[in-house]
């Protein structure tokens, strides 16, 4: 999966590449790849921003 992350390219708009159980990476137009986690609490969807790919590894995320 780490190789897949390195090959992601920015597009005109933010897009998501999902893994499983809510974890995904958001690829921003500024070439930033950010780890995020979606979860539900009290029937409300929340998103936890874990960190940027350059500052945190896939294993840490």
PDB file of N, CA, C, O and CB in Angstrom:
ATOM      1  N   UNK A   1       0.812  -1.193   0.000  1.00  0.00           N
ATOM      2  CA  UNK A   1       0.000   0.000   0.000  1.00  0.00           C
ATOM      3  C   UNK A   1       0.858   1.260   0.000  1.00  0.00           C
ATOM      4  O   UNK A   1       0.448   2.273  -0.566  1.00  0.00           O
ATOM      5  CB  UNK A   1      -0.925  -0.004   1.193  1.00  0.00           C
ATOM      6  N   UNK A   2       2.026   1.225   0.614  1.00  0.00           N
ATOM      7  CA  UNK A   2       2.906   2.389   0.652  1.00  0.00           C
ATOM      8  C   UNK A   2       3.282   2.828  -0.761  1.00  0.00           C
ATOM      9  O   UNK A   2       3.363   4.024  -1.039  1.00  0.00           O
ATOM     10  CB  UNK A   2       4.170   2.079   1.468  1.00  0.00           C
ATOM     11  N   UNK A   3       3.509   1.874  -1.645  1.00  0.00           N
ATOM     12  CA  UNK A   3       3.822   2.184  -3.040  1.00  0.00           C
ATOM     13  C   UNK A   3       2.636   2.881  -3.696  1.00  0.00           C
ATOM     14  O   UNK A   3       2.816   3.812  -4.481  1.00  0.00           O
ATOM     15  CB  UNK A   3       4.195   0.899  -3.820  1.00  0.00           C
ATOM     16  N   UNK A   4       1.436   2.439  -3.380  1.00  0.00           N
ATOM     17  CA  UNK A   4       0.240   3.082  -3.914  1.00  0.00           C
ATOM     18  C   UNK A   4       0.133   4.531  -3.459  1.00  0.00           C
ATOM     19  O   UNK A   4      -0.260   5.398  -4.240  1.00  0.00           O
ATOM     20  CB  UNK A   4      -1.002   2.313  -3.494  1.00  0.00           C
ATOM     21  N   UNK A   5       0.474   4.799  -2.220  1.00  0.00           N
ATOM     22  CA  UNK A   5       0.404   6.169  -1.707  1.00  0.00           C
ATOM     23  C   UNK A   5       1.377   7.083  -2.442  1.00  0.00           C
ATOM     24  O   UNK A   5       1.043   8.224  -2.763  1.00  0.00           O
ATOM     25  CB  UNK A   5       0.698   6.192  -0.205  1.00  0.00           C
ATOM     26  N   UNK A   6       2.565   6.588  -2.703  1.00  0.00           N
ATOM     27  CA  UNK A   6       3.573   7.396  -3.394  1.00  0.00           C
ATOM     28  C   UNK A   6       3.172   7.706  -4.830  1.00  0.00           C
ATOM     29  O   UNK A   6       3.625   8.701  -5.396  1.00  0.00           O
ATOM     30  CB  UNK A   6       4.914   6.683  -3.380  1.00  0.00           C
ATOM     31  N   UNK A   7       2.328   6.866  -5.426  1.00  0.00           N
ATOM     32  CA  UNK A   7       1.945   7.062  -6.821  1.00  0.00           C
ATOM     33  C   UNK A   7       0.706   7.943  -7.002  1.00  0.00           C
ATOM     34  O   UNK A   7       0.327   8.237  -8.135  1.00  0.00           O
ATOM     35  CB  UNK A   7       1.701   5.731  -7.461  1.00  0.00           C
ATOM     36  N   UNK A   8       0.069   8.367  -5.910  1.00  0.00           N
ATOM     37  CA  UNK A   8      -1.122   9.201  -6.012  1.00  0.00           C
ATOM     38  C   UNK A   8      -0.769  10.592  -6.516  1.00  0.00           C
ATOM     39  O   UNK A   8       0.195  11.207  -6.061  1.00  0.00           O
ATOM     40  CB  UNK A   8      -1.828   9.294  -4.660  1.00  0.00           C
ATOM     41  N   UNK A   9      -1.557  11.072  -7.454  1.00  0.00           N
ATOM     42  CA  UNK A   9      -1.334  12.390  -8.056  1.00  0.00           C
ATOM     43  C   UNK A   9      -2.535  13.281  -7.774  1.00  0.00           C
ATOM     44  O   UNK A   9      -3.663  12.792  -7.710  1.00  0.00           O
ATOM     45  CB  UNK A   9      -1.086  12.273  -9.589  1.00  0.00           C
ATOM     46  N   UNK A  10      -2.310  14.582  -7.604  1.00  0.00           N
ATOM     47  CA  UNK A  10      -3.426  15.499  -7.358  1.00  0.00           C
ATOM     48  C   UNK A  10      -4.319  15.630  -8.586  1.00  0.00           C
ATOM     49  O   UNK A  10      -3.874  15.439  -9.718  1.00  0.00           O
ATOM     50  CB  UNK A  10      -2.902  16.874  -6.946  1.00  0.00           C
ATOM     51  N   UNK A  11      -5.580  15.959  -8.345  1.00  0.00           N
ATOM     52  CA  UNK A  11      -6.554  16.213  -9.409  1.00  0.00           C
ATOM     53  C   UNK A  11      -7.124  17.604  -9.197  1.00  0.00           C
ATOM     54  O   UNK A  11      -6.668  18.343  -8.325  1.00  0.00           O
ATOM     55  CB  UNK A  11      -7.692  15.132  -9.423  1.00  0.00           C
ATOM     56  N   UNK A  12      -8.111  17.956  -9.988  1.00  0.00           N
ATOM     57  CA  UNK A  12      -8.717  19.281  -9.884  1.00  0.00           C
ATOM     58  C   UNK A  12      -9.420  19.504  -8.551  1.00  0.00           C
ATOM     59  O   UNK A  12      -9.517  20.634  -8.072  1.00  0.00           O
ATOM     60  CB  UNK A  12      -9.695  19.485 -11.010  1.00  0.00           C
ATOM     61  N   UNK A  13      -9.914  18.408  -7.953  1.00  0.00           N
ATOM     62  CA  UNK A  13     -10.606  18.497  -6.670  1.00  0.00           C
ATOM     63  C   UNK A  13     -10.056  17.439  -5.728  1.00  0.00           C
ATOM     64  O   UNK A  13      -9.436  16.468  -6.163  1.00  0.00           O
ATOM     65  CB  UNK A  13     -12.137  18.328  -6.849  1.00  0.00           C
ATOM     66  N   UNK A  14     -10.286  17.633  -4.430  1.00  0.00           N
ATOM     67  CA  UNK A  14      -9.904  16.654  -3.428  1.00  0.00           C
ATOM     68  C   UNK A  14     -10.580  15.323  -3.750  1.00  0.00           C
ATOM     69  O   UNK A  14     -11.748  15.297  -4.140  1.00  0.00           O
ATOM     70  CB  UNK A  14     -10.283  17.140  -2.002  1.00  0.00           C
ATOM     71  N   UNK A  15      -9.847  14.213  -3.589  1.00  0.00           N
ATOM     72  CA  UNK A  15     -10.466  12.902  -3.725  1.00  0.00           C
ATOM     73  C   UNK A  15      -9.952  11.985  -2.642  1.00  0.00           C
ATOM     74  O   UNK A  15      -8.895  12.211  -2.052  1.00  0.00           O
ATOM     75  CB  UNK A  15     -10.194  12.302  -5.112  1.00  0.00           C
ATOM     76  N   UNK A  16     -10.738  10.927  -2.391  1.00  0.00           N
ATOM     77  CA  UNK A  16     -10.430   9.992  -1.317  1.00  0.00           C
ATOM     78  C   UNK A  16     -10.049   8.638  -1.893  1.00  0.00           C
ATOM     79  O   UNK A  16     -10.582   8.198  -2.912  1.00  0.00           O
ATOM     80  CB  UNK A  16     -11.621   9.852  -0.360  1.00  0.00           C
ATOM     81  N   UNK A  17      -9.102   7.987  -1.202  1.00  0.00           N
ATOM     82  CA  UNK A  17      -8.754   6.598  -1.506  1.00  0.00           C
ATOM     83  C   UNK A  17      -8.967   5.838  -0.205  1.00  0.00           C
ATOM     84  O   UNK A  17      -8.235   6.027   0.766  1.00  0.00           O
ATOM     85  CB  UNK A  17      -7.254   6.446  -2.055  1.00  0.00           C
ATOM     86  N   UNK A  18      -9.983   4.976  -0.198  1.00  0.00           N
ATOM     87  CA  UNK A  18     -10.372   4.300   1.040  1.00  0.00           C
ATOM     88  C   UNK A  18      -9.602   3.008   1.250  1.00  0.00           C
ATOM     89  O   UNK A  18      -9.129   2.382   0.302  1.00  0.00           O
ATOM     90  CB  UNK A  18     -11.860   4.012   1.034  1.00  0.00           C
ATOM     91  N   UNK A  19      -9.491   2.631   2.496  1.00  0.00           N
ATOM     92  CA  UNK A  19      -8.857   1.382   2.880  1.00  0.00           C
ATOM     93  C   UNK A  19      -9.936   0.448   3.392  1.00  0.00           C
ATOM     94  O   UNK A  19     -10.493  -0.340   2.628  1.00  0.00           O
ATOM     95  CB  UNK A  19      -7.749   1.608   3.951  1.00  0.00           C
ATOM     96  N   UNK A  20     -10.231   0.529   4.666  1.00  0.00           N
ATOM     97  CA  UNK A  20     -11.307  -0.261   5.259  1.00  0.00           C
ATOM     98  C   UNK A  20     -11.640   0.323   6.625  1.00  0.00           C
ATOM     99  O   UNK A  20     -10.837   1.034   7.229  1.00  0.00           O
ATOM    100  CB  UNK A  20     -10.907  -1.766   5.378  1.00  0.00           C
ATOM    101  N   UNK A  21     -12.820   0.013   7.087  1.00  0.00           N
ATOM    102  CA  UNK A  21     -13.265   0.426   8.423  1.00  0.00           C
ATOM    103  C   UNK A  21     -13.117   1.923   8.688  1.00  0.00           C
ATOM    104  O   UNK A  21     -12.851   2.326   9.821  1.00  0.00           O
ATOM    105  CB  UNK A  21     -12.495  -0.333   9.463  1.00  0.00           C
ATOM    106  N   UNK A  22     -13.288   2.759   7.646  1.00  0.00           N
ATOM    107  CA  UNK A  22     -13.274   4.195   7.842  1.00  0.00           C
ATOM    108  C   UNK A  22     -11.967   4.903   7.577  1.00  0.00           C
ATOM    109  O   UNK A  22     -11.961   6.125   7.432  1.00  0.00           O
ATOM    110  CB  UNK A  22     -13.671   4.477   9.186  1.00  0.00           C
ATOM    111  N   UNK A  23     -10.849   4.184   7.506  1.00  0.00           N
ATOM    112  CA  UNK A  23      -9.559   4.829   7.250  1.00  0.00           C
ATOM    113  C   UNK A  23      -9.427   5.125   5.758  1.00  0.00           C
ATOM    114  O   UNK A  23      -9.734   4.278   4.920  1.00  0.00           O
ATOM    115  CB  UNK A  23      -8.380   3.934   7.737  1.00  0.00           C
ATOM    116  N   UNK A  24      -8.970   6.328   5.438  1.00  0.00           N
ATOM    117  CA  UNK A  24      -8.735   6.694   4.039  1.00  0.00           C
ATOM    118  C   UNK A  24      -7.680   7.783   3.963  1.00  0.00           C
ATOM    119  O   UNK A  24      -7.314   8.388   4.970  1.00  0.00           O
ATOM    120  CB  UNK A  24     -10.043   7.161   3.362  1.00  0.00           C
ATOM    121  N   UNK A  25      -7.197   8.023   2.746  1.00  0.00           N
ATOM    122  CA  UNK A  25      -6.325   9.154   2.522  1.00  0.00           C
ATOM    123  C   UNK A  25      -7.073  10.147   1.643  1.00  0.00           C
ATOM    124  O   UNK A  25      -7.781   9.764   0.711  1.00  0.00           O
ATOM    125  CB  UNK A  25      -4.975   8.715   1.872  1.00  0.00           C
ATOM    126  N   UNK A  26      -6.908  11.399   1.948  1.00  0.00           N
ATOM    127  CA  UNK A  26      -7.469  12.473   1.140  1.00  0.00           C
ATOM    128  C   UNK A  26      -6.317  13.087   0.363  1.00  0.00           C
ATOM    129  O   UNK A  26      -5.320  13.517   0.943  1.00  0.00           O
ATOM    130  CB  UNK A  26      -8.212  13.547   2.023  1.00  0.00           C
ATOM    131  N   UNK A  27      -6.464  13.123  -0.951  1.00  0.00           N
ATOM    132  CA  UNK A  27      -5.428  13.707  -1.809  1.00  0.00           C
ATOM    133  C   UNK A  27      -5.920  15.093  -2.196  1.00  0.00           C
ATOM    134  O   UNK A  27      -6.907  15.242  -2.917  1.00  0.00           O
ATOM    135  CB  UNK A  27      -5.136  12.810  -3.092  1.00  0.00           C
ATOM    136  N   UNK A  28      -5.219  16.098  -1.704  1.00  0.00           N
ATOM    137  CA  UNK A  28      -5.611  17.479  -1.940  1.00  0.00           C
ATOM    138  C   UNK A  28      -4.985  18.004  -3.224  1.00  0.00           C
ATOM    139  O   UNK A  28      -4.022  17.430  -3.734  1.00  0.00           O
ATOM    140  CB  UNK A  28      -5.209  18.359  -0.755  1.00  0.00           C
ATOM    141  N   UNK A  29      -5.522  19.075  -3.735  1.00  0.00           N
ATOM    142  CA  UNK A  29      -5.004  19.663  -4.970  1.00  0.00           C
ATOM    143  C   UNK A  29      -3.584  20.197  -4.790  1.00  0.00           C
ATOM    144  O   UNK A  29      -2.878  20.414  -5.775  1.00  0.00           O
ATOM    145  CB  UNK A  29      -5.925  20.784  -5.444  1.00  0.00           C
ATOM    146  N   UNK A  30      -3.165  20.409  -3.563  1.00  0.00           N
ATOM    147  CA  UNK A  30      -1.825  20.936  -3.275  1.00  0.00           C
ATOM    148  C   UNK A  30      -0.789  19.820  -3.127  1.00  0.00           C
ATOM    149  O   UNK A  30       0.289  20.053  -2.581  1.00  0.00           O
ATOM    150  CB  UNK A  30      -1.857  21.781  -2.002  1.00  0.00           C
ATOM    151  N   UNK A  31      -1.097  18.626  -3.599  1.00  0.00           N
ATOM    152  CA  UNK A  31      -0.228  17.451  -3.567  1.00  0.00           C
ATOM    153  C   UNK A  31      -0.076  16.875  -2.158  1.00  0.00           C
ATOM    154  O   UNK A  31       0.715  15.954  -1.959  1.00  0.00           O
ATOM    155  CB  UNK A  31       1.137  17.805  -4.123  1.00  0.00           C
ATOM    156  N   UNK A  32      -0.800  17.387  -1.199  1.00  0.00           N
ATOM    157  CA  UNK A  32      -0.755  16.872   0.164  1.00  0.00           C
ATOM    158  C   UNK A  32      -1.612  15.626   0.272  1.00  0.00           C
ATOM    159  O   UNK A  32      -2.746  15.604  -0.209  1.00  0.00           O
ATOM    160  CB  UNK A  32      -1.222  17.937   1.170  1.00  0.00           C
ATOM    161  N   UNK A  33      -1.077  14.590   0.900  1.00  0.00           N
ATOM    162  CA  UNK A  33      -1.816  13.369   1.170  1.00  0.00           C
ATOM    163  C   UNK A  33      -2.018  13.302   2.679  1.00  0.00           C
ATOM    164  O   UNK A  33      -1.057  13.313   3.447  1.00  0.00           O
ATOM    165  CB  UNK A  33      -1.064  12.093   0.623  1.00  0.00           C
ATOM    166  N   UNK A  34      -3.269  13.233   3.087  1.00  0.00           N
ATOM    167  CA  UNK A  34      -3.611  13.294   4.503  1.00  0.00           C
ATOM    168  C   UNK A  34      -4.386  12.053   4.925  1.00  0.00           C
ATOM    169  O   UNK A  34      -5.332  11.649   4.249  1.00  0.00           O
ATOM    170  CB  UNK A  34      -4.425  14.556   4.803  1.00  0.00           C
ATOM    171  N   UNK A  35      -3.985  11.443   6.052  1.00  0.00           N
ATOM    172  CA  UNK A  35      -4.722  10.304   6.603  1.00  0.00           C
ATOM    173  C   UNK A  35      -5.911  10.826   7.393  1.00  0.00           C
ATOM    174  O   UNK A  35      -5.788  11.762   8.182  1.00  0.00           O
ATOM    175  CB  UNK A  35      -3.806   9.417   7.502  1.00  0.00           C
ATOM    176  N   UNK A  36      -7.075  10.200   7.167  1.00  0.00           N
ATOM    177  CA  UNK A  36      -8.286  10.582   7.884  1.00  0.00           C
ATOM    178  C   UNK A  36      -9.064   9.332   8.262  1.00  0.00           C
ATOM    179  O   UNK A  36      -8.908   8.273   7.654  1.00  0.00           O
ATOM    180  CB  UNK A  36      -9.159  11.532   7.032  1.00  0.00           C
ATOM    181  N   UNK A  37      -9.894   9.476   9.267  1.00  0.00           N
ATOM    182  CA  UNK A  37     -10.699   8.353   9.734  1.00  0.00           C
ATOM    183  C   UNK A  37     -12.120   8.832   9.970  1.00  0.00           C
ATOM    184  O   UNK A  37     -12.340   9.762  10.745  1.00  0.00           O
ATOM    185  CB  UNK A  37     -10.103   7.731  11.027  1.00  0.00           C
ATOM    186  N   UNK A  38     -13.092   8.202   9.306  1.00  0.00           N
ATOM    187  CA  UNK A  38     -14.504   8.522   9.501  1.00  0.00           C
ATOM    188  C   UNK A  38     -15.120   7.547  10.490  1.00  0.00           C
ATOM    189  O   UNK A  38     -14.859   6.345  10.438  1.00  0.00           O
ATOM    190  CB  UNK A  38     -15.269   8.487   8.161  1.00  0.00           C
ATOM    191  N   UNK A  39     -15.932   8.072  11.384  1.00  0.00           N
ATOM    192  CA  UNK A  39     -16.626   7.227  12.359  1.00  0.00           C
ATOM    193  C   UNK A  39     -17.957   7.872  12.718  1.00  0.00           C
ATOM    194  O   UNK A  39     -18.198   9.039  12.408  1.00  0.00           O
ATOM    195  CB  UNK A  39     -15.757   7.011  13.636  1.00  0.00           C
ATOM    196  N   UNK A  40     -18.800   7.117  13.359  1.00  0.00           N
ATOM    197  CA  UNK A  40     -20.099   7.624  13.786  1.00  0.00           C
ATOM    198  C   UNK A  40     -20.189   7.603  15.309  1.00  0.00           C
ATOM    199  O   UNK A  40     -19.768   6.650  15.965  1.00  0.00           O
ATOM    200  CB  UNK A  40     -21.245   6.794  13.163  1.00  0.00           C
ATOM    201  N   UNK A  41     -20.747   8.676  15.844  1.00  0.00           N
ATOM    202  CA  UNK A  41     -21.008   8.757  17.272  1.00  0.00           C
ATOM    203  C   UNK A  41     -22.351   9.464  17.441  1.00  0.00           C
ATOM    204  O   UNK A  41     -22.560  10.556  16.912  1.00  0.00           O
ATOM    205  CB  UNK A  41     -19.850   9.514  18.036  1.00  0.00           C
ATOM    206  N   UNK A  42     -23.248   8.836  18.176  1.00  0.00           N
ATOM    207  CA  UNK A  42     -24.605   9.375  18.357  1.00  0.00           C
ATOM    208  C   UNK A  42     -25.279   9.690  17.023  1.00  0.00           C
ATOM    209  O   UNK A  42     -25.895  10.742  16.853  1.00  0.00           O
ATOM    210  CB  UNK A  42     -24.560  10.639  19.219  1.00  0.00           C
ATOM    211  N   UNK A  43     -25.145   8.750  16.076  1.00  0.00           N
ATOM    212  CA  UNK A  43     -25.766   8.875  14.749  1.00  0.00           C
ATOM    213  C   UNK A  43     -25.246  10.058  13.936  1.00  0.00           C
ATOM    214  O   UNK A  43     -25.881  10.475  12.967  1.00  0.00           O
ATOM    215  CB  UNK A  43     -27.255   9.002  14.900  1.00  0.00           C
ATOM    216  N   UNK A  44     -24.108  10.591  14.323  1.00  0.00           N
ATOM    217  CA  UNK A  44     -23.513  11.716  13.612  1.00  0.00           C
ATOM    218  C   UNK A  44     -22.160  11.311  13.062  1.00  0.00           C
ATOM    219  O   UNK A  44     -21.353  10.725  13.783  1.00  0.00           O
ATOM    220  CB  UNK A  44     -23.378  12.944  14.532  1.00  0.00           C
ATOM    221  N   UNK A  45     -21.895  11.612  11.801  1.00  0.00           N
ATOM    222  CA  UNK A  45     -20.619  11.278  11.179  1.00  0.00           C
ATOM    223  C   UNK A  45     -19.569  12.296  11.592  1.00  0.00           C
ATOM    224  O   UNK A  45     -19.799  13.504  11.543  1.00  0.00           O
ATOM    225  CB  UNK A  45     -20.751  11.225   9.640  1.00  0.00           C
ATOM    226  N   UNK A  46     -18.426  11.794  11.994  1.00  0.00           N
ATOM    227  CA  UNK A  46     -17.295  12.631  12.393  1.00  0.00           C
ATOM    228  C   UNK A  46     -16.065  12.197  11.600  1.00  0.00           C
ATOM    229  O   UNK A  46     -15.983  11.056  11.147  1.00  0.00           O
ATOM    230  CB  UNK A  46     -17.031  12.531  13.934  1.00  0.00           C
ATOM    231  N   UNK A  47     -15.128  13.093  11.438  1.00  0.00           N
ATOM    232  CA  UNK A  47     -13.877  12.782  10.757  1.00  0.00           C
ATOM    233  C   UNK A  47     -12.714  13.186  11.641  1.00  0.00           C
ATOM    234  O   UNK A  47     -12.660  14.309  12.142  1.00  0.00           O
ATOM    235  CB  UNK A  47     -13.795  13.493   9.388  1.00  0.00           C
ATOM    236  N   UNK A  48     -11.789  12.266  11.826  1.00  0.00           N
ATOM    237  CA  UNK A  48     -10.575  12.526  12.582  1.00  0.00           C
ATOM    238  C   UNK A  48      -9.423  12.675  11.596  1.00  0.00           C
ATOM    239  O   UNK A  48      -9.135  11.746  10.842  1.00  0.00           O
ATOM    240  CB  UNK A  48     -10.292  11.389  13.614  1.00  0.00           C
ATOM    241  N   UNK A  49      -8.767  13.818  11.590  1.00  0.00           N
ATOM    242  CA  UNK A  49      -7.586  14.025  10.752  1.00  0.00           C
ATOM    243  C   UNK A  49      -6.377  13.498  11.526  1.00  0.00           C
ATOM    244  O   UNK A  49      -6.037  14.018  12.588  1.00  0.00           O
ATOM    245  CB  UNK A  49      -7.405  15.551  10.366  1.00  0.00           C
ATOM    246  N   UNK A  50      -5.739  12.472  10.988  1.00  0.00           N
ATOM    247  CA  UNK A  50      -4.639  11.807  11.692  1.00  0.00           C
ATOM    248  C   UNK A  50      -3.304  12.494  11.433  1.00  0.00           C
ATOM    249  O   UNK A  50      -2.510  12.669  12.357  1.00  0.00           O
ATOM    250  CB  UNK A  50      -4.555  10.344  11.275  1.00  0.00           C
ATOM    251  N   UNK A  51      -3.052  12.882  10.200  1.00  0.00           N
ATOM    252  CA  UNK A  51      -1.806  13.569   9.880  1.00  0.00           C
ATOM    253  C   UNK A  51      -1.455  13.450   8.415  1.00  0.00           C
ATOM    254  O   UNK A  51      -2.100  12.718   7.664  1.00  0.00           O
ATOM    255  CB  UNK A  51      -0.681  13.027  10.717  1.00  0.00           C
ATOM    256  N   UNK A  52      -0.428  14.173   8.016  1.00  0.00           N
ATOM    257  CA  UNK A  52       0.035  14.157   6.626  1.00  0.00           C
ATOM    258  C   UNK A  52       0.953  12.973   6.401  1.00  0.00           C
ATOM    259  O   UNK A  52       1.678  12.545   7.299  1.00  0.00           O
ATOM    260  CB  UNK A  52       0.759  15.471   6.268  1.00  0.00           C
ATOM    261  N   UNK A  53       0.908  12.452   5.183  1.00  0.00           N
ATOM    262  CA  UNK A  53       1.714  11.301   4.814  1.00  0.00           C
ATOM    263  C   UNK A  53       3.212  11.565   4.969  1.00  0.00           C
ATOM    264  O   UNK A  53       3.965  10.648   5.296  1.00  0.00           O
ATOM    265  CB  UNK A  53       1.408  10.898   3.391  1.00  0.00           C
ATOM    266  N   UNK A  54       3.641  12.755   4.748  1.00  0.00           N
ATOM    267  CA  UNK A  54       5.075  13.065   4.890  1.00  0.00           C
ATOM    268  C   UNK A  54       5.524  13.095   6.356  1.00  0.00           C
ATOM    269  O   UNK A  54       6.714  12.963   6.642  1.00  0.00           O
ATOM    270  CB  UNK A  54       5.384  14.414   4.234  1.00  0.00           C
ATOM    271  N   UNK A  55       4.582  13.265   7.275  1.00  0.00           N
ATOM    272  CA  UNK A  55       4.913  13.370   8.704  1.00  0.00           C
ATOM    273  C   UNK A  55       4.573  12.123   9.493  1.00  0.00           C
ATOM    274  O   UNK A  55       5.046  11.962  10.618  1.00  0.00           O
ATOM    275  CB  UNK A  55       4.199  14.539   9.309  1.00  0.00           C
ATOM    276  N   UNK A  56       3.763  11.233   8.931  1.00  0.00           N
ATOM    277  CA  UNK A  56       3.339  10.017   9.613  1.00  0.00           C
ATOM    278  C   UNK A  56       3.347   8.874   8.596  1.00  0.00           C
ATOM    279  O   UNK A  56       3.000   9.073   7.432  1.00  0.00           O
ATOM    280  CB  UNK A  56       1.918  10.192  10.263  1.00  0.00           C
ATOM    281  N   UNK A  57       3.738   7.697   9.032  1.00  0.00           N
ATOM    282  CA  UNK A  57       3.809   6.556   8.117  1.00  0.00           C
ATOM    283  C   UNK A  57       2.462   5.853   8.045  1.00  0.00           C
ATOM    284  O   UNK A  57       1.580   6.074   8.875  1.00  0.00           O
ATOM    285  CB  UNK A  57       4.906   5.566   8.561  1.00  0.00           C
ATOM    286  N   UNK A  58       2.326   5.017   7.056  1.00  0.00           N
ATOM    287  CA  UNK A  58       1.115   4.219   6.909  1.00  0.00           C
ATOM    288  C   UNK A  58       0.903   3.323   8.119  1.00  0.00           C
ATOM    289  O   UNK A  58      -0.226   3.181   8.589  1.00  0.00           O
ATOM    290  CB  UNK A  58       1.180   3.378   5.636  1.00  0.00           C
ATOM    291  N   UNK A  59       1.943   2.729   8.618  1.00  0.00           N
ATOM    292  CA  UNK A  59       1.835   1.832   9.793  1.00  0.00           C
ATOM    293  C   UNK A  59       1.372   2.622  11.020  1.00  0.00           C
ATOM    294  O   UNK A  59       0.585   2.107  11.814  1.00  0.00           O
ATOM    295  CB  UNK A  59       3.206   1.133  10.089  1.00  0.00           C
ATOM    296  N   UNK A  60       1.835   3.841  11.190  1.00  0.00           N
ATOM    297  CA  UNK A  60       1.410   4.657  12.333  1.00  0.00           C
ATOM    298  C   UNK A  60      -0.059   5.059  12.227  1.00  0.00           C
ATOM    299  O   UNK A  60      -0.770   5.125  13.229  1.00  0.00           O
ATOM    300  CB  UNK A  60       2.281   5.907  12.440  1.00  0.00           C
ATOM    301  N   UNK A  61      -0.497   5.323  11.012  1.00  0.00           N
ATOM    302  CA  UNK A  61      -1.892   5.720  10.795  1.00  0.00           C
ATOM    303  C   UNK A  61      -2.808   4.566  11.109  1.00  0.00           C
ATOM    304  O   UNK A  61      -4.027   4.694  10.990  1.00  0.00           O
ATOM    305  CB  UNK A  61      -2.116   6.197   9.351  1.00  0.00           C
TER     306      UNK A  61
END
